[in-house]
Amino acid sequence: MIDTVILDVDGTLVDSNYHHTLAWARAFAEKDLHPPLWRVHRAIGMGGDKLVGHVAGDRAEEESGDELRELWTKQFDRIIGEVTAFEGTRALLETVKQRGHRLVLASSGQPKHIETFLGLFDGTSLADAWTTSEDVEESKPAADLLEVALERVGGTRAVMVGDSIWDARAAKAADMPSIGLRTGGFSAAELQEAGAADVFDGPADLGQAIAAGLLDRLAQ
C-alpha cells in the first residue's frame, strides 16, 4: 500500500524548466561556453552538481563548476519572479491529502528558490515535509533525495511524481514506482522508458486520476 506521495517541484508543480534553461545558458555564456539550448534543457532536473559536467564536459566542471553554479544562481534570481504554478497544482496537493497520503515536496533546488515556489500555491500549508539540495550529498538521478523524503515523514512505501527522466531514474534507484508529467518537456515514451509507470499531461490530470483511485491501482 502506498502511504506517501513525493512530488518534485521544479517543472512538476511550477513552470520553471525553461527559466532554468535560460539561466544556465546565460551562466555558461559568461564563461564563453555555448552548449546548445536543447542540451541544457535535456539536463534540467539533474542537480547542479551533475549538470555542468553533463552539459559542458568534465573540463568545464573541473575548471569552473562552482563558479558556473554561482553564475546560474544570479541569473535565475533575476527571472524567478516570472515563474508561475501550473494549473491544478493546489488541487493536486489537496487531493493527495484527502486520500489520506503523506505528502512530501522533494526538490534538489536551493532553499530560497523552493520557498518562493511553495508560496505560489501555499505548499507549506499542505505538505507534511519538504526537501532541498541542502538535505543530501548527491542529487538526482541518485536516490538520496527520495530516501530522505520518505524517511522525513516516516513513510513505508512511496510513489514519486516528476517531470523528467532524472526523476524516474531516481525513483527506480530508490526502488519505488514513479509517475511522469509532460510539463518538463520530455515525451511520454521517454518518461516511461526511464521507469514511469504512467504519464499525465500535468497536475490537473494527475489530480483527477488520483481522486479516481490511481494510487490504489498502482500499489497492486
Secondary structure by P-SEA (a helix, b strand, c coil): cccbbbbbccccccccaaaaaaaaaaaaaaacccccaaaaaaaccccccccccccccaaaaaccaaaaaaaaaaaaaacccccccccaaaaaaaaaaaabbbbbbcccccaaaaaaaaaaccccccccccccccccccccccaaaaaaaaaaaccccbbbbbccaaaaaaaaaacccbbbbccccccaaaaaaaccccccccaaaaaaaaaacaaaaaac
